């Protein structure tokens, strides 16, 4: 009898090369997007028009709430803090890091967040990880009263290492022209009020990772006696939102300027709001420096100047309060149970921060 012919397996060339062969699984991406839609829709309000999936997201500006609106926007990313998230398999908090950072950037100008868009890119999309990240984004958006109305989920094989991704976002808010906070009204004698941070927030992580993991050789799961917690736990604390405190100060007309203390620390961020001919005098020791910062300094024998221009050092936002309004502002903050520290004053000078 003739020998039966054996079926040969189909090769890629025979069936034609697909996008999946190049590393992009469209079906996997579609599954991730279906999960994202549900999470985003939970943040929607009556000003969101349409849904997720259009070419452009639509949002109606409420002109009953804003009589003479100024739009305020900002874009940012989580940065190398993500490296720690990858190693720990902790993806639930990075969305809050991103949203709160962006919220603070516009809140210091008196703006109320309206909507947020994210950018999530990975080499190979993992629907479960993507859902966890976006869930964190949605929860933070809801807590800050803004809608997550769109974004981009990209698969970029060969661009990111396996298991890694990048996360960035864009926020738009609004403020009435007469409530806009620019720093133009800051005067010598005004009081600097600092609000505590939860930790590093989302800045200084390239230096922090070098000191903790390369110099000290810690593992993220390792308990560090000097800071009384695990290394990874200390570094992954979520960036705090200061929206509620900024809204209170702005509504009461109690602040002449506010600075979000991000990359560059107090040294570089506070001068961004100072008018020409003025400087800031900041008193070291007027607030409690978090143990993580002291430990980072000790690990690398990092100079005081370098620490102050890299980390927030325990103060994530500084508000400039006119001297004549300070007593009333203090009462307002005390009643709201907002912890704060008087960290210095505005002086005549060279547009820099001077530490005493």
N, C-alpha and C positions, 0 to 999 in steps of 0.2 A: 504493500500500500504506500501511496506517496506520503512523504513526511509532511505533517501539518505545518503551515507557515506560522511563525511566531510574530505576534504583534509587537512592533517597536514603539517605545515611549515617544510621545510627541515632544519635540524640542521647542525651545523658545522661538528659534528662527522659523520653524514650520508654522507655528500658530500666530506669529507676529508678536513683537515686543510691546508690552503694555506699560502703563504708568506704574503699576505695582512692581513690575520687574526693575524699575528705576528706583524703587524704594518708597513710593507714595501710594498708600492704600486709600483710595477715595471712599470705599465702603466703610472703613474704620473711621475715617474723618466724619462721614455722615452720621455714624452712630454717636460720636462724641458731640456733634452739633445738636442732635436731637435732645441729648441730656442737657446741654447748655441752654437751649431755648426755654425749657421749663424753669430752670433756676433764675434766668434773667427776668422772665415774666412775673415772678414773685416780687420784683422790685418796681414794677410799673405803677404809674399813677395816671390821673386823668389827662395829664399833659403829654403823655407818650402816644404818638399816632402810629398806627401800624404795628408790626411785630418784628421779631428777629428774622433776618434772612434777606431783607431788601438790599439794594446796592448802597443806599444811604439811610441812616436812621433819622426818624422824624420826631421833633419835639416842639410843642407849642409853648411859647413864652407867655406866661400869665401876666397880662398887663393890669389886672386888678390888684395883684400883689406888688408889682413893680411899676411905679408911676413914670420914672425916668431911668430905665435900666441901663447899667453898664455891664457888659459881659466880661467875665474874667476867666481865663483858661490856663491850664498848666499840663505838662506831660512829664512823666518820670518812669523809672524802672526800679526793680527791687535790688539789682546789682548782685555782688558776689555773696550776699547773704544766702542766695539760692544754693550755693555750693554746700552749705551746711545742711540745708533742707534735703538735698539729694542724698547726702551721706546718712542722714537720720531717717530718711523715708517719711519726712514730715512735710506734707503739702497743704495742710489745712489752714495755716496761718499766714502764708505769703500773700494771699489775696488781701487780707486786712492790712498788711504792711503797705502794699501798693496803694490801695484806696485811701487810707488815712494820710499817707504822705502827700498825695495829690490834693486831698481835701484841705490839709493844713496850708499848702502853698497858696490857695486862693482865699482861705478863711482869714489870713492875716491882712487881707485887703478889704475885709468886711463882707466878702461874698458868701452867698448861700449856694451850696452845690445843687445843680440841676440834673445833669446826666454825666455818665461815665462810659468810656469805651476802652476795651482792653486789647492787648496784642499778646497772644500765646503762641510760641513757636517751638517745635521740637524736631528731632531727627526722625523718630518714629512715634506716631501719636498713640498714647495709651489712654483709651477712653475713661478708665477709672481714675487715673491721676488727673486728667483734664477736668473731670467732673468735680473732684475734690478741690482743685485750685479755683475753679469758677464758683463753686459753692462758697468759698471764703470771700471771693469778690462780691458776690450777691449779698451775703450777710453784712459785710462792711458797708456796702452801698445803702442797704435798707437802714442800718443804724445811723447813717449820716443823712438820711432823707433824700438820697438821689437815686435816679433810675439807671440801671445797667441796660443800655439800649442797643448795644452792638459791639463789634470788635472784629478781630481777625484771628483765626486758628490756622496756623500754617504748619505743614509738614516739609522739612528741609533735610532730606537724607544726606549724610556726609558733612553737614554743617555743624551739627551738635553731637556730642558723644552719647552713647546709649544711656538712657535713663535721665538725660538732662534736658532742660528747656530754658527758654527766656520768657520773662514776663514784664510787660510794660503797660502803661495806661495813659489815657487822656481825659481830662475833666473840664467841664464848662459849668460856671456858676454865674450868678448875677447879683448886683447890688445897686440900690438906688444911688444916683449921683451924689446926693447930699449925705450919704452914709459911707461913701468910699473912703478908705483909710490909706493914705499914701505916705505919711511921715512928714509931709510939708509943714505941718503945724507944730512939730517938735521944737522945744525951746530949752535953753540951758536951765537947769534946776529940775527938770522933769525926772520922775522916779522910774527906775527900771525894775519891773516885777517879773520874776522868772517862775515858770510852771514846770513841775518835775516831769522828767521823761521816765519811760519804763525800762530803758536800757540804751543800747546803741541805736535803736530805731532801725534805719536802713543805711547808715553811713559809717565809713571807716572800717569796713569788713576786710579789705585786702590786708591792712595792717593787723587787725585783730586776729585774723586766721593765721597769719605768719607767726604771731607771738604765741597764740594758744596751741596751734597744731604743729608748727615747725620748730619753734624754740623750746616750748615747754613739753612738746610731744604728747599732749593730752589727746584722748579720744573723746568724741562728743558725749559718750555715755559715762565718762569718768567723773566721779565726784571730786570737786576741788575745794579743799578745806578753806582756802583764803576767801572764797566768795560764797561758801556755804551752800553750794548747789552744783549740779552737773554742768560741765563746760557747755554742752550743746543747749541746755535749758537756758542758761544765762544769755547766750548769744541769739537765741531764737525768740526772745520776748517780742510781742507784736508792737509795732510802731503805734504810738498813741494818737488818737484824734483829739484835737483841741477845739473842735467846732463849737461845742456847747459854751465853753468859756469865752471864746471870741464873740459869739453872738450876744452874750450877756453884756460884755463891755461895749460893743458897738451900739446895741440898742439903747444903752444908757448914756451914750456919748462920753464914755470915760477913758478913751484911749486916743492918743495922737499918732500912734504907729505900732506895728507889731512885726516881729521877725521870727520866722520858723527856723530853728537852729538845726540845719541839716549838714551836708558836706561842707567843710570849711569851719565848722564849729561856730562859737560865739565870735571869734576873731574876724571871720570873713562875712558872716551873715548879718550881724547887727549894723555894720556900716552901710549896708544896702538901703536902709531906710532913713539915714541921717542926712539932714540938709547941709549944705556947704557951710563951713565955719563952726561945725559942732562935732564933738567927739563923745565917746561913751567911757565912763569910769566905772569899771566893774570890780567889785570887792571879792577877792578870792576868800573862801571860807564862809561866805554868807549863805551858802546852801550846802546840803549834805551830798558829797560826791559818792556815787554808787560804788560798791566794792569792786565791781567788774573793771571800772576805770583805774582804780588804784592798782589792781593786780596787773592789768595790761602795762601800766607805766613801769611797775617793778620788774616785770618779765624782760622788758627790753631796755631798761634804763632810759626810757623815752623822756625827752626834755619837756618841761612845763609848756613851753611855747608850741611844741609839736602836738602835745595832747590837746591843747586848747583850739588848735586850728584843724584838728582831725575829727574829734569826737564832740558830742554835745555835753559831756561831763555831768550829766544828770539834770540838765535844763533843756527842755525840748522846744520851748517857746518863750520869748521875752516880749512883754507889752510895755510901752512907754506911757506912763500915766502923768498927766499934767499935775504939777505940785499942788495946785489949788483944789484938785479933785481927788487927791489920793485918799483922804479920810473916807469919803463917800464910796470910792472904789473898793477900799478895804472892807467896808461894811457889806457891800454887795457880794463880794467874793466869800466873805465869812458866812453869810446867810445861805449862800449856794453850796457851802461846804467844799469850796475849791481850795486845795492846798497851794500856797504860793510862797515865794521868798523875795524880799527886797534885796536885789543884787547889785545895785549901784545907782548912778545918776548920770544925766546928760550934762556935759560941760562944754565950754567954748574950747575949740581946738581944731585938730588937723584931720578930722574925718576918720579916725582910727579908734580902736578899743585899747584902753590903757588899764592894766591890771594892778591893783594895789593890795 
